[in-house]
Amino acid sequence: MDDEQPLARWKAARSMDRVAVPGELQLTKTHVVFEPKGRRALGARFSVAKTFIAGVGTAPGTGKLFSGGKQDRLCITLGDGSEWLFVVPELSVAIERIRGALVH
């Protein structure tokens, strides 16, 4: 199996400033990847090796309509302390699956 073949996929949106860029969040054997779709995709791609992920959890919504509203977001924290936010409808499933992949 190719290391970059998705093991799990979720419809998602990456929270960026005041907007949420639609796309797909993917978990591969070695990375977590966000592939943006649509017109606002410029600069929205995200890819990080699992070895650089320090934590996976939730962050509260901002309440702003165009950035995903009030719903909680998936928060991926990297070893440098930076946080990357994603609106994922299946939030608890995504968190559990990504956390589980970090252990192995």
C-alpha positions, 0 to 999 in steps of 0.5 A: 500500500502506498503511504499516501493512500488515504486510510480515512476521508472526511468532508471538511473546511479549513478555518482561515481568518474569516472564511472556511475553505471547503475541501477534504481532510485525509488521514494517510499512513504518514500524514494528515492532509487537507485538500481544498476544493473550489475558488478559495483554495489558494494557500489552503492546502495543509499537509503534516507528517504525523510525527510532528503532531503534538495533539488533536482535540477541539476548539470552540467555534467563532460564531461567524457564519463564513468561518463555520459558525458556532460548531466546535472545530477539529484542532490539530496542534503541532510540536511548535505550538501552532494550531490548525482548525478544521470544521468537520461534521463527524468531529468525534470520529475524526478526532478518535481516528487521528489520535489512534493513528498517532499512537502506532 
